[in-house]
């Protein structure tokens, strides 16, 4: 069954295989995280301020001040966030691959440039901010991080998610 919307044929999504639907859902989740997580966390923080649980924001504010320099030191890697199955679905949607052509000495530092990265940086984030492409196996002993703008670490709660990727 084919539906038309604005002159474009749209396939009935119910007849797609489950794997493809999960990949599409994973991409929607990634786009939500990229575009709206900071705004959502800001709205939650403002709403929380006007409830009897405002003390949570005060505690988080103290934590933010104490932990302010962590992004400059390489983040706070949380492997279970980097290993979420959803990242593998994102990887398979495009598909994104990581190929190494030489082994790298883990005792040295490297700067890897990724161009063109695009607006949402799917490839760079999936390759180096998550373990979707098994970067730990391709580059053993090398701790990969993705550069992020300073202002991404200013949104309450969203900051902790970004830091969990080691950014």
DSSP file (Angstrom, degrees, kcal/mol; ACC not computed):
  #  RESIDUE AA STRUCTURE BP1 BP2  ACC     N-H-->O    O-->H-N    N-H-->O    O-->H-N    TCO  KAPPA ALPHA  PHI   PSI    X-CA   Y-CA   Z-CA
    1    1 A X              0   0    0      0, 0.0    11,-1.4     0, 0.0     2,-0.5   0.000 360.0 360.0 360.0 132.9    0.0    0.0    0.0
    2    2 A X  E     -A   11   0A   0      9,-0.2     2,-0.3     7,-0.0     9,-0.2  -0.956 360.0-161.6-119.1 131.3    1.4    3.4   -1.0
    3    3 A X  E     -A   10   0A   0      7,-2.8     7,-4.2    -2,-0.5     2,-0.5  -0.835  11.1-140.7-106.1 148.2    0.3    6.7    0.5
    4    4 A X  E     +A    9   0A   0     -2,-0.3     2,-0.4     5,-0.2     5,-0.2  -0.932  21.4 174.0-110.0 132.5    0.9   10.1   -1.1
    5    5 A X  E >  S-A    8   0A   0      3,-2.4     3,-1.8    -2,-0.5    -2,-0.0  -0.959  75.1 -17.8-138.0 118.6    1.9   13.1    1.1
    6    6 A X  T 3  S-     0   0    0     -2,-0.4     3,-0.1     1,-0.3    -1,-0.1   0.843 128.2 -54.0  53.6  36.8    2.8   16.4   -0.6
    7    7 A X  T 3  S+     0   0    0      1,-0.2     2,-0.5     0, 0.0    -1,-0.3   0.534 114.7 117.5  80.1   5.7    3.3   14.5   -3.8
    8    8 A X  E <   -A    5   0A   0     -3,-1.8    -3,-2.4     2,-0.0     2,-0.5  -0.910  66.1-125.6-109.8 132.7    5.8   12.0   -2.3
    9    9 A X  E     -A    4   0A   0     -2,-0.5     2,-0.5    -5,-0.2    -5,-0.2  -0.627  26.5-165.2 -76.0 125.4    5.0    8.3   -2.2
   10   10 A X  E     -A    3   0A   0     -7,-4.2    -7,-2.8    -2,-0.5     2,-0.1  -0.959  14.0-134.2-116.3 123.0    5.3    7.0    1.4
   11   11 A X  E     -A    2   0A   0     -2,-0.5     2,-0.6    -9,-0.2    -9,-0.2  -0.443  32.9 -99.0 -73.2 145.9    5.4    3.3    1.9
   12   12 A X    >   -     0   0    0    -11,-1.4     3,-1.6     1,-0.2     4,-0.2  -0.549  31.2-151.8 -66.8 114.9    3.3    1.9    4.7
   13   13 A X  G >  S+     0   0    0     -2,-0.6     3,-1.2     1,-0.3    -1,-0.2   0.671  86.8  73.1 -66.9 -18.2    5.7    1.5    7.6
   14   14 A X  G 3  S+     0   0    0      1,-0.2    -1,-0.3     7,-0.0    -2,-0.1   0.725  93.9  54.2 -70.1 -18.5    3.8   -1.4    9.1
   15   15 A X  G <  S+     0   0    0     -3,-1.6    -1,-0.2   -14,-0.1    -2,-0.2   0.420  85.6 103.8 -95.4   1.2    5.0   -3.7    6.3
   16   16 A X  S <  S-     0   0    0     -3,-1.2     5,-0.0    -4,-0.2    -3,-0.0  -0.493  85.2 -95.1 -75.5 151.7    8.7   -2.9    6.9
   17   17 A X     >  -     0   0    0     -2,-0.1     4,-1.9     1,-0.1     3,-0.4  -0.318  32.8-114.3 -63.2 153.3   10.7   -5.5    8.7
   18   18 A X  H  > S+     0   0    0      1,-0.2     4,-2.4     2,-0.2     5,-0.2   0.871 115.1  58.7 -57.3 -39.5   11.1   -5.1   12.5
   19   19 A X  H  > S+     0   0    0      1,-0.2     4,-2.0     2,-0.2    -1,-0.2   0.909 106.4  47.2 -59.2 -43.5   14.8   -4.4   12.2
   20   20 A X  H  > S+     0   0    0     -3,-0.4     4,-2.4     1,-0.2    -1,-0.2   0.883 110.9  51.8 -67.3 -38.1   14.3   -1.5    9.9
   21   21 A X  H  X S+     0   0    0     -4,-1.9     4,-2.3     2,-0.2    -2,-0.2   0.894 109.8  49.6 -65.3 -38.3   11.6    0.0   12.2
   22   22 A X  H  X S+     0   0    0     -4,-2.4     4,-2.2     2,-0.2    -2,-0.2   0.874 110.0  51.4 -66.9 -36.8   14.0   -0.3   15.1
   23   23 A X  H  X S+     0   0    0     -4,-2.0     4,-2.1    -5,-0.2    -2,-0.2   0.919 110.7  48.1 -64.6 -43.2   16.7    1.5   13.1
   24   24 A X  H  X S+     0   0    0     -4,-2.4     4,-2.1     1,-0.2    -2,-0.2   0.902 111.6  49.9 -64.0 -41.3   14.3    4.3   12.2
   25   25 A X  H  X S+     0   0    0     -4,-2.3     4,-2.1     1,-0.2    -1,-0.2   0.884 108.9  52.8 -63.7 -38.9   13.2    4.6   15.9
   26   26 A X  H  X S+     0   0    0     -4,-2.2     4,-2.5     2,-0.2    -2,-0.2   0.894 108.4  49.9 -64.3 -40.0   16.9    4.7   16.9
   27   27 A X  H  X S+     0   0    0     -4,-2.1     4,-2.6     2,-0.2    -2,-0.2   0.897 109.5  51.2 -65.9 -39.9   17.6    7.6   14.5
   28   28 A X  H  X S+     0   0    0     -4,-2.1     4,-2.2     2,-0.2    -2,-0.2   0.898 110.3  49.9 -62.5 -39.4   14.6    9.5   15.8
   29   29 A X  H  X S+     0   0    0     -4,-2.1     4,-2.6     2,-0.2    -2,-0.2   0.922 110.5  49.3 -63.7 -44.9   16.0    9.0   19.3
   30   30 A X  H  X S+     0   0    0     -4,-2.5     4,-2.7     1,-0.2    -2,-0.2   0.921 111.2  49.4 -60.7 -44.3   19.4   10.2   18.2
   31   31 A X  H  X S+     0   0    0     -4,-2.6     4,-3.0     2,-0.2     5,-0.4   0.888 109.9  51.6 -64.2 -38.2   17.8   13.3   16.6
   32   32 A X  H  X>S+     0   0    0     -4,-2.2     4,-2.6     2,-0.2     5,-1.2   0.949 111.8  47.0 -61.0 -47.4   15.8   14.0   19.8
   33   33 A X  H  X5S+     0   0    0     -4,-2.6     4,-0.5     3,-0.2     5,-0.4   0.911 117.3  43.4 -59.7 -42.4   19.0   13.8   21.8
   34   34 A X  H  <5S+     0   0    0     -4,-2.7    -2,-0.2    -5,-0.2    -1,-0.2   0.908 127.4  25.9 -71.5 -42.8   20.9   16.0   19.4
   35   35 A X  H  <5S+     0   0    0     -4,-3.0     4,-0.2    -5,-0.2    -3,-0.2   0.841 133.9  18.8 -93.3 -36.3   18.2   18.6   18.9
   36   36 A X  H  X5S+     0   0    0     -4,-2.6     4,-2.9    -5,-0.4     5,-0.2   0.526  91.7  89.9-121.8  -7.1   16.0   18.7   21.9
   37   37 A X  H  X<S+     0   0    0     -5,-1.2     4,-2.8    -4,-0.5     5,-0.2   0.928  93.3  47.5 -62.7 -44.5   17.7   17.1   24.9
   38   38 A X  H  > S+     0   0    0     -5,-0.4     4,-2.0     2,-0.2    -1,-0.2   0.918 115.3  44.9 -61.9 -44.1   19.2   20.3   26.2
   39   39 A X  H  > S+     0   0    0     -4,-0.2     4,-2.5     2,-0.2    -2,-0.2   0.915 113.5  50.7 -65.8 -43.0   16.0   22.3   25.8
   40   40 A X  H  X S+     0   0    0     -4,-2.9     4,-2.5     1,-0.2    -2,-0.2   0.924 111.1  47.6 -61.5 -45.1   14.0   19.5   27.4
   41   41 A X  H  X S+     0   0    0     -4,-2.8     4,-2.2    -5,-0.2    -1,-0.2   0.878 111.2  52.0 -64.9 -36.6   16.3   19.3   30.4
   42   42 A X  H  X S+     0   0    0     -4,-2.0     4,-2.3    -5,-0.2    -2,-0.2   0.908 110.4  47.8 -64.0 -42.4   16.2   23.1   30.7
   43   43 A X  H  X S+     0   0    0     -4,-2.5     4,-2.7     2,-0.2     5,-0.2   0.905 111.3  50.6 -64.7 -42.0   12.4   23.0   30.8
   44   44 A X  H  X S+     0   0    0     -4,-2.5     4,-2.5     1,-0.2    -2,-0.2   0.908 110.6  50.1 -61.9 -40.9   12.4   20.3   33.3
   45   45 A X  H  X S+     0   0    0     -4,-2.2     4,-1.6     2,-0.2    -2,-0.2   0.918 111.5  47.3 -64.8 -43.5   14.8   22.3   35.5
   46   46 A X  H  X S+     0   0    0     -4,-2.3     4,-0.8     1,-0.2    -2,-0.2   0.929 114.2  47.0 -64.4 -44.3   12.6   25.4   35.3
   47   47 A X  H >< S+     0   0    0     -4,-2.7     3,-0.8     1,-0.2    -2,-0.2   0.891 110.7  52.8 -64.0 -38.4    9.5   23.4   36.1
   48   48 A X  H >< S+     0   0    0     -4,-2.5     3,-1.6     1,-0.2    -1,-0.2   0.818  98.6  65.2 -66.2 -30.3   11.2   21.7   39.0
   49   49 A X  H 3< S+     0   0    0     -4,-1.6    -1,-0.2     1,-0.3    -2,-0.2   0.816 100.2  51.7 -62.2 -30.2   12.3   25.1   40.4
   50   50 A X  T << S+     0   0    0     -4,-0.8    -1,-0.3    -3,-0.8     2,-0.3   0.076 100.4  77.8 -98.1  24.0    8.6   25.9   41.1
   51   51 A X  S X  S-     0   0    0     -3,-1.6     3,-1.3     1,-0.0    -3,-0.0  -0.766  97.1-100.6-120.3 170.2    7.8   22.7   43.0
   52   52 A X  T 3  S+     0   0    0      1,-0.3     3,-0.4    -2,-0.3    -3,-0.1   0.613 117.6  68.8 -65.4  -8.9    8.6   21.6   46.5
   53   53 A X  T >   +     0   0    0     -5,-0.2     3,-1.8     1,-0.2     4,-0.5   0.080  59.3 117.8 -97.2  23.8   11.5   19.6   45.0
   54   54 A X  T X>  +     0   0    0     -3,-1.3     4,-1.4     1,-0.3     3,-0.9   0.744  59.3  76.5 -61.6 -22.0   13.5   22.7   44.1
   55   55 A X  H 3> S+     0   0    0     -3,-0.4     4,-2.4     1,-0.3    -1,-0.3   0.774  82.8  66.3 -62.2 -24.5   16.2   21.5   46.5
   56   56 A X  H <> S+     0   0    0     -3,-1.8     4,-2.6     1,-0.2    -1,-0.3   0.908 101.3  48.6 -61.2 -40.6   17.2   18.9   43.8
   57   57 A X  H <> S+     0   0    0     -3,-0.9     4,-2.6    -4,-0.5    -1,-0.2   0.860 108.9  52.9 -67.8 -34.8   18.3   21.8   41.6
   58   58 A X  H  X S+     0   0    0     -4,-1.4     4,-2.0     2,-0.2    -2,-0.2   0.917 111.2  46.2 -65.5 -42.3   20.2   23.4   44.5
   59   59 A X  H  X S+     0   0    0     -4,-2.4     4,-2.2     2,-0.2    -2,-0.2   0.925 113.7  48.7 -64.3 -44.1   22.1   20.1   45.0
   60   60 A X  H  X S+     0   0    0     -4,-2.6     4,-2.9     1,-0.2    -2,-0.2   0.881 107.8  55.6 -64.5 -36.8   22.7   19.8   41.3
   61   61 A X  H  X S+     0   0    0     -4,-2.6     4,-2.2     2,-0.2    -1,-0.2   0.905 107.8  48.6 -60.4 -41.9   24.0   23.4   41.2
   62   62 A X  H  X S+     0   0    0     -4,-2.0     4,-2.4     2,-0.2    -2,-0.2   0.911 112.3  48.6 -63.1 -42.2   26.5   22.6   43.9
   63   63 A X  H  X S+     0   0    0     -4,-2.2     4,-2.8     2,-0.2    -2,-0.2   0.907 109.2  53.3 -62.6 -41.7   27.6   19.5   41.9
   64   64 A X  H  < S+     0   0    0     -4,-2.9    -2,-0.2     2,-0.2    -1,-0.2   0.915 110.9  45.9 -60.7 -44.4   27.8   21.6   38.7
   65   65 A X  H >< S+     0   0    0     -4,-2.2     3,-1.0     1,-0.2    -1,-0.2   0.924 115.7  46.0 -65.5 -44.3   30.1   24.1   40.5
   66   66 A X  H 3< S+     0   0    0     -4,-2.4     3,-0.3     1,-0.2    -2,-0.2   0.883 121.2  38.0 -63.3 -38.9   32.3   21.4   42.0
   67   67 A X  T >< S+     0   0    0     -4,-2.8     3,-1.5     1,-0.2     4,-0.3   0.119  80.1 119.7-100.9  18.4   32.5   19.4   38.7
   68   68 A X  T <  S+     0   0    0     -3,-1.0     3,-0.5     1,-0.3     4,-0.2   0.811  73.4  48.1 -59.1 -36.6   32.8   22.5   36.4
   69   69 A X  T >> S+     0   0    0     -3,-0.3     3,-0.8     1,-0.2     4,-0.7   0.440  80.4  99.2 -88.2  -0.2   36.2   21.6   34.9
   70   70 A X  G X4>S+     0   0    0     -3,-1.5     5,-1.9     1,-0.2     3,-1.3   0.873  77.0  57.3 -58.3 -41.1   35.4   17.9   34.0
   71   71 A X  G >45S+     0   0    0     -3,-0.5     3,-1.0    -4,-0.3    -1,-0.2   0.855 104.4  53.6 -59.2 -31.8   34.7   18.6   30.3
   72   72 A X  G <45S+     0   0    0     -3,-0.8    -1,-0.3     1,-0.2    -2,-0.2   0.685 106.1  54.2 -73.7 -16.9   38.1   20.1   29.9
   73   73 A X  G <<5S-     0   0    0     -3,-1.3    -1,-0.2    -4,-0.7    -2,-0.2   0.269 131.3 -83.0-102.3  10.0   39.7   16.9   31.4
   74   74 A X  T < 5 -     0   0    0     -3,-1.0    -3,-0.2    -4,-0.2     3,-0.2   0.566  64.7 -99.9 104.3   9.6   38.1   14.5   29.0
   75   75 A X      < -     0   0    0     -5,-1.9     2,-0.4    92,-0.3    89,-0.1  -0.257  45.6 -70.7  80.2-165.6   34.6   13.9   30.4
   76   76 A X        -     0   0    0     87,-1.8    90,-0.3    84,-0.1    -1,-0.1  -0.812  48.8-146.2-135.1  89.6   33.4   11.0   32.5
   77   77 A X        -     0   0    0     -2,-0.4     2,-0.5    88,-0.2    88,-0.2  -0.338  13.9-171.7 -63.9 131.6   33.2    7.9   30.3
   78   78 A X    >>  -     0   0    0     86,-2.7     4,-1.8     1,-0.1     3,-1.0  -0.942   7.9-161.4-124.2 106.5   30.4    5.5   31.2
   79   79 A X  H 3> S+     0   0    0     -2,-0.5     4,-1.5     1,-0.3    52,-0.1   0.817  86.3  59.8 -63.5 -32.4   30.8    2.4   29.2
   80   80 A X  H 34 S+     0   0    0      1,-0.2    -1,-0.3     2,-0.2     4,-0.0   0.825 107.6  47.1 -69.0 -26.5   27.2    1.1   29.6
   81   81 A X  H X4 S+     0   0    0     -3,-1.0     3,-1.2     1,-0.2    -1,-0.2   0.889 112.0  50.0 -74.5 -40.5   25.9    4.3   27.9
   82   82 A X  H 3< S+     0   0    0     -4,-1.8    49,-2.6    82,-0.3    -2,-0.2   0.723 111.1  51.6 -67.9 -21.1   28.5    4.0   25.1
   83   83 A X  T 3< S+     0   0    0     -4,-1.5    -1,-0.2    -5,-0.2    -2,-0.2   0.284  75.4 140.1-100.7   9.2   27.4    0.3   24.6
   84   84 A X    X>  -     0   0    0     -3,-1.2     3,-1.2     1,-0.2     4,-0.6  -0.242  57.9-130.1 -54.2 140.4   23.7    0.9   24.3
   85   85 A X  H >> S+     0   0    0      1,-0.3     4,-1.5     2,-0.2     3,-0.8   0.782 102.5  72.9 -61.4 -28.4   22.1   -1.3   21.6
   86   86 A X  H 3> S+     0   0    0      1,-0.3     4,-2.0     2,-0.2    -1,-0.3   0.823  89.4  58.9 -59.7 -31.5   20.4    1.8   20.1
   87   87 A X  H <> S+     0   0    0     -3,-1.2     4,-2.3     1,-0.2    -1,-0.3   0.850 102.7  53.0 -67.4 -32.9   23.8    2.9   18.8
   88   88 A X  H <X S+     0   0    0     -3,-0.8     4,-2.2    -4,-0.6    -1,-0.2   0.865 107.1  51.8 -70.0 -35.3   24.1   -0.3   16.8
   89   89 A X  H  X S+     0   0    0     -4,-1.5     4,-1.4     2,-0.2    -2,-0.2   0.908 110.3  48.9 -65.3 -40.4   20.7    0.3   15.2
   90   90 A X  H  X S+     0   0    0     -4,-2.0     4,-1.1     1,-0.2     3,-0.3   0.923 110.1  52.1 -61.6 -44.1   21.8    3.8   14.3
   91   91 A X  H  X>S+     0   0    0     -4,-2.3     5,-2.1     1,-0.2     4,-0.9   0.902 110.9  47.0 -58.7 -42.9   25.0    2.4   12.8
   92   92 A X  H  <5S+     0   0    0     -4,-2.2    -1,-0.2     3,-0.2    -2,-0.2   0.724 101.1  67.2 -75.4 -21.4   23.1   -0.1   10.7
   93   93 A X  H  <5S+     0   0    0     -4,-1.4    -1,-0.2    -3,-0.3    -2,-0.2   0.903 121.6  13.0 -65.0 -41.1   20.6    2.5    9.4
   94   94 A X  H  <5S-     0   0    0     -4,-1.1    -2,-0.2    -3,-0.3    -1,-0.1   0.921 108.3-118.0 -83.4 -44.5   23.1    4.4    7.4
   95   95 A X  T  <5 -     0   0    0     -4,-0.9     2,-0.4    -5,-0.1    -3,-0.2   0.758  37.2-168.6 -82.8 147.6   25.4    2.1    7.6
   96   96 A X      < -     0   0    0     -5,-2.1     2,-0.3    -6,-0.1    -1,-0.1  -0.869   8.0-176.8-102.8 134.8   28.4    3.6    9.4
   97   97 A X        -     0   0    0     -2,-0.4     2,-0.5     2,-0.0    30,-0.1  -0.927  18.8-146.5-130.2 157.5   31.7    1.6    9.4
   98   98 A X        -     0   0    0     -2,-0.3     2,-0.4    35,-0.2    -2,-0.0  -0.991  18.1-176.4-123.5 124.2   35.1    2.2   10.9
   99   99 A X        -     0   0    0     -2,-0.5     2,-0.4    39,-0.0    -2,-0.0  -0.976   9.3-158.9-122.7 132.9   38.1    1.0    9.1
  100  100 A X        -     0   0    0     -2,-0.4     3,-0.1     1,-0.1    -2,-0.0  -0.909  10.2-176.5-109.1 139.4   41.7    1.1   10.4
  101  101 A X  S    S+     0   0    0     -2,-0.4     2,-0.3     1,-0.3    -1,-0.1   0.494  71.9  23.1-109.9  -8.4   44.6    1.0    8.0
  102  102 A X  S    S-     0   0    0      2,-0.0     2,-0.3     0, 0.0    -1,-0.3  -0.991  79.5-110.4-153.6 151.1   47.4    1.0   10.5
  103  103 A X        -     0   0    0     -2,-0.3     2,-0.4    -3,-0.1    36,-0.1  -0.645  34.1-142.9 -83.3 144.6   47.9    0.1   14.1
  104  104 A X        -     0   0    0     -2,-0.3     2,-0.5    36,-0.1     6,-0.0  -0.855  16.0-114.9-111.8 143.3   48.4    3.0   16.5
  105  105 A X    >   -     0   0    0     -2,-0.4     3,-1.7     1,-0.1    36,-0.1  -0.640  19.0-150.6 -75.3 118.1   50.7    3.1   19.5
  106  106 A X  T 3  S+     0   0    0     -2,-0.5    37,-0.2     1,-0.3    -1,-0.1   0.621  90.8  68.9 -68.3 -10.2   48.5    3.5   22.6
  107  107 A X  T 3  S+     0   0    0      2,-0.1    -1,-0.3    35,-0.1     2,-0.2   0.596  95.0  66.7 -81.0 -10.9   51.3    5.3   24.4
  108  108 A X  S <  S-     0   0    0     -3,-1.7     2,-0.3     1,-0.0    -4,-0.0  -0.653  81.6-118.3-109.0 164.6   51.0    8.3   22.1
  109  109 A X        -     0   0    0     -2,-0.2     2,-0.3    33,-0.1    -4,-0.1  -0.783  28.8-166.7-100.2 147.2   48.2   10.9   21.6
  110  110 A X        -     0   0    0     -2,-0.3     2,-0.6    -6,-0.0    -6,-0.0  -0.967  17.6-147.8-134.3 149.2   46.5   11.3   18.2
  111  111 A X        -     0   0    0     -2,-0.3     2,-0.6     2,-0.0    -2,-0.0  -0.972  18.7-165.3-115.4 114.6   44.2   13.9   16.7
  112  112 A X        -     0   0    0     -2,-0.6     2,-0.4     2,-0.0    -2,-0.0  -0.888   5.0-154.5-104.3 124.7   41.7   12.3   14.3
  113  113 A X        -     0   0    0     -2,-0.6     2,-0.5     2,-0.0    -2,-0.0  -0.800   4.2-162.8-100.3 140.3   39.9   14.6   11.9
  114  114 A X        -     0   0    0     -2,-0.4     2,-0.3     0, 0.0     3,-0.3  -0.951  16.5-156.7-127.1 109.1   36.5   13.7   10.6
  115  115 A X  S    S+     0   0    0     -2,-0.5     2,-0.1     1,-0.3    -2,-0.0  -1.000  70.0  22.3-142.8 138.9   35.3   15.6    7.5
  116  116 A X  S    S+     0   0    0     -2,-0.3    -1,-0.3     2,-0.0     0, 0.0   0.520  70.8 165.4 -79.9 135.5   32.7   16.2    6.3
  117  117 A X     >  -     0   0    0     -3,-0.3     4,-0.6     1,-0.2     5,-0.3   0.670  32.6-146.9 -91.2 -17.2   31.0   15.6    9.6
  118  118 A X  T  4  -     0   0    0      1,-0.2    -1,-0.2     2,-0.1    -2,-0.0  -0.132  35.6 -66.0  76.3-178.9   27.6   17.2    8.7
  119  119 A X  T  4 S+     0   0    0      1,-0.2    -1,-0.2     2,-0.0    -2,-0.0   0.910 134.1  35.1 -76.0 -43.8   25.3   19.1   11.0
  120  120 A X  T  4 S-     0   0    0     -3,-0.0    -1,-0.2     5,-0.0    -2,-0.1   0.498  93.7-140.3 -94.9  -3.2   24.4   16.2   13.3
  121  121 A X     X  +     0   0    0     -4,-0.6     4,-2.5     1,-0.1     5,-0.3   0.827  38.1 162.3  53.3  41.2   27.8   14.4   13.2
  122  122 A X  H  > S+     0   0    0     -5,-0.3     4,-2.9     1,-0.2     5,-0.3   0.950  71.6  44.9 -54.8 -53.3   26.2   10.9   13.0
  123  123 A X  H  > S+     0   0    0     -6,-0.2     4,-2.3     1,-0.2     5,-0.2   0.917 115.0  45.7 -61.9 -47.3   29.4    9.2   11.7
  124  124 A X  H  >>S+     0   0    0     -7,-0.2     4,-2.6     2,-0.2     5,-0.6   0.922 116.9  44.8 -64.3 -44.1   31.8   10.9   14.1
  125  125 A X  I  X>S+     0   0    0     -4,-2.5     4,-1.6     1,-0.2     5,-0.8   0.919 115.2  46.7 -68.1 -42.5   29.6   10.3   17.2
  126  126 A X  I  <5S+     0   0    0     -4,-2.9     7,-0.7    -5,-0.3     6,-0.6   0.869 118.8  42.0 -68.3 -34.5   28.8    6.7   16.3
  127  127 A X  I  <5S+     0   0    0     -4,-2.3     8,-0.2    -5,-0.3    -2,-0.2   0.913 133.3  13.7 -76.9 -42.8   32.5    5.9   15.5
  128  128 A X  I  <5S+     0   0    0     -4,-2.6    -3,-0.2    -5,-0.2    -2,-0.2   0.687 124.9  48.8-114.9 -22.1   34.2    7.7   18.4
  129  129 A X  I  <<S+     0   0    0     -4,-1.6     2,-0.3    -5,-0.6    -3,-0.2   0.589 118.3  31.4 -95.7 -11.5   31.6    8.7   21.1
  130  130 A X  S   <S-     0   0    0     -5,-0.8     5,-0.3    -4,-0.2     3,-0.3  -0.808  78.5-119.7-131.8 175.1   30.0    5.2   21.2
  131  131 A X  S >  S+     0   0    0    -49,-2.6     3,-1.4    -2,-0.3    -4,-0.1   0.003  73.8 118.8-103.1  27.5   31.1    1.6   20.8
  132  132 A X  T 3  S+     0   0    0     -6,-0.6    -1,-0.2     1,-0.3    -5,-0.1   0.844  83.3  35.9 -63.4 -34.4   28.7    1.0   17.9
  133  133 A X  T 3  S-     0   0    0     -7,-0.7    -1,-0.3    -3,-0.3   -35,-0.2   0.126 117.2-108.4-106.1  19.8   31.5    0.3   15.4
  134  134 A X    X>  +     0   0    0     -3,-1.4     4,-2.0     1,-0.1     3,-0.9   0.910  53.5 167.8  55.9  48.6   33.7   -1.5   18.0
  135  135 A X  H 3> S+     0   0    0     -5,-0.3     4,-2.6     1,-0.3     7,-0.2   0.813  72.3  62.4 -61.4 -29.6   36.3    1.3   18.2
  136  136 A X  H 34 S+     0   0    0      1,-0.2    -1,-0.3     2,-0.2     5,-0.2   0.822 108.1  42.0 -66.5 -30.1   37.8   -0.4   21.3
  137  137 A X  H X4 S+     0   0    0     -3,-0.9     3,-0.5     1,-0.1    -2,-0.2   0.840 116.3  47.4 -83.0 -35.7   38.7   -3.4   19.2
  138  138 A X  H 3< S+     0   0    0     -4,-2.0     2,-0.3     1,-0.3    -2,-0.2   0.872 126.9  26.8 -72.0 -37.2   39.9   -1.4   16.2
  139  139 A X  T >< S-     0   0    0     -4,-2.6     3,-1.8    -5,-0.2    -1,-0.3  -0.627  85.7-163.9-125.3  71.2   42.0    0.9   18.3
  140  140 A X  T <  S+     0   0    0     -3,-0.5   -34,-0.1    -2,-0.3    -3,-0.1  -0.312  73.7  10.9 -64.1 135.4   43.0   -1.1   21.4
  141  141 A X  T 3  S+     0   0    0      1,-0.2     2,-0.5    -5,-0.2    -1,-0.3   0.384  98.8 116.6  83.0  -4.1   44.3    1.0   24.3
  142  142 A X    <   -     0   0    0     -3,-1.8     2,-0.8    -7,-0.2    -1,-0.2  -0.868  57.0-146.8-102.6 128.0   43.3    4.3   22.6
  143  143 A X        -     0   0    0     -2,-0.5     2,-0.3   -37,-0.2    -3,-0.0  -0.821  19.0-158.2 -95.6 105.1   40.7    6.4   24.4
  144  144 A X        +     0   0    0     -2,-0.8     2,-0.3    -5,-0.1    -8,-0.0  -0.653  14.1 176.5 -89.0 139.3   38.7    8.2   21.8
  145  145 A X        -     0   0    0     -2,-0.3     2,-0.4    22,-0.1    22,-0.2  -0.975  23.2-134.3-136.7 151.6   36.7   11.4   22.5
  146  146 A X        -     0   0    0     -2,-0.3     2,-0.2    19,-0.2    19,-0.0  -0.895  27.6-117.0-106.2 135.3   34.7   13.7   20.3
  147  147 A X        -     0   0    0     -2,-0.4     2,-0.3     1,-0.0    20,-0.1  -0.470  35.9-174.1 -70.6 140.2   35.1   17.5   20.6
  148  148 A X        -     0   0    0     19,-0.4     2,-0.1    -2,-0.2     5,-0.0  -0.959  29.7 -97.6-134.6 152.4   32.0   19.4   21.8
  149  149 A X    >   -     0   0    0     -2,-0.3     3,-1.5     1,-0.1     4,-0.3  -0.392  32.1-121.4 -68.0 146.9   31.2   23.0   22.2
  150  150 A X  G >  S+     0   0    0      1,-0.3     3,-1.5     2,-0.2    -1,-0.1   0.824 108.7  62.6 -57.7 -34.7   31.6   24.4   25.7
  151  151 A X  G >  S+     0   0    0      1,-0.3     3,-1.3     2,-0.2     4,-0.3   0.655  86.4  72.0 -73.2 -14.7   27.9   25.5   25.7
  152  152 A X  G <  S+     0   0    0     -3,-1.5     3,-0.4     1,-0.2    -1,-0.3   0.711  95.3  55.7 -68.9 -17.7   26.7   21.9   25.4
  153  153 A X  G <  S+     0   0    0     -3,-1.5    -1,-0.2    -4,-0.3    -2,-0.2   0.297  91.3  73.5 -96.1   9.1   27.9   21.5   29.0
  154  154 A X  S <  S+     0   0    0     -3,-1.3     2,-0.4     2,-0.1    -1,-0.2   0.614  71.7  93.7 -96.7 -14.9   25.8   24.4   30.3
  155  155 A X  S  > S-     0   0    0     -3,-0.4     4,-1.8    -4,-0.3  -116,-0.1  -0.666  83.8-115.7 -80.7 127.0   22.4   22.6   30.2
  156  156 A X  T  4 S-     0   0    0     -2,-0.4     2,-2.3     1,-0.2  -111,-0.1  -0.327  91.6  -0.9 -62.4 144.1   21.5   21.0   33.5
  157  157 A X  T  > S+     0   0    0      1,-0.2     4,-1.2   -97,-0.1     3,-0.4  -0.177 121.5  74.5  69.7 -43.6   21.2   17.2   33.4
  158  158 A X  H  > S+     0   0    0     -2,-2.3     4,-2.3     1,-0.2    -1,-0.2   0.851  87.6  64.1 -61.8 -33.6   22.0   17.1   29.6
  159  159 A X  H  X S+     0   0    0     -4,-1.8     4,-2.5     1,-0.2    -1,-0.2   0.888  98.2  52.9 -56.7 -42.3   25.6   17.8   30.6
  160  160 A X  H  > S+     0   0    0     -3,-0.4     4,-1.5     1,-0.2    -1,-0.2   0.872 108.0  50.8 -65.6 -36.9   25.8   14.5   32.4
  161  161 A X  H  X S+     0   0    0     -4,-1.2     4,-0.6     2,-0.2    -2,-0.2   0.937 112.0  46.5 -65.0 -46.2   24.6   12.6   29.4
  162  162 A X  H ><>S+     0   0    0     -4,-2.3     5,-1.1     1,-0.2     3,-1.1   0.901 111.5  51.9 -64.0 -40.6   27.2   14.3   27.1
  163  163 A X  H ><5S+     0   0    0     -4,-2.5     3,-1.9     1,-0.2   -87,-1.8   0.811  97.4  67.7 -65.4 -29.4   30.0   13.7   29.7
  164  164 A X  H 3<5S+     0   0    0     -4,-1.5   -86,-2.7     1,-0.3   -82,-0.3   0.718  94.6  57.6 -66.1 -19.2   29.1   10.0   29.8
  165  165 A X  T <<5S-     0   0    0     -3,-1.1    -1,-0.3    -4,-0.6    -2,-0.2   0.491 120.0-109.7 -86.3  -3.7   30.3    9.6   26.2
  166  166 A X  T < 5       0   0    0     -3,-1.9    -3,-0.2   -90,-0.3    -2,-0.1   0.739 360.0 360.0  83.9  22.9   33.7   10.9   27.2
  167  167 A X      <       0   0    0     -5,-1.1   -19,-0.4   -22,-0.2   -92,-0.3   0.436 360.0 360.0 -90.3 360.0   33.3   14.2   25.4
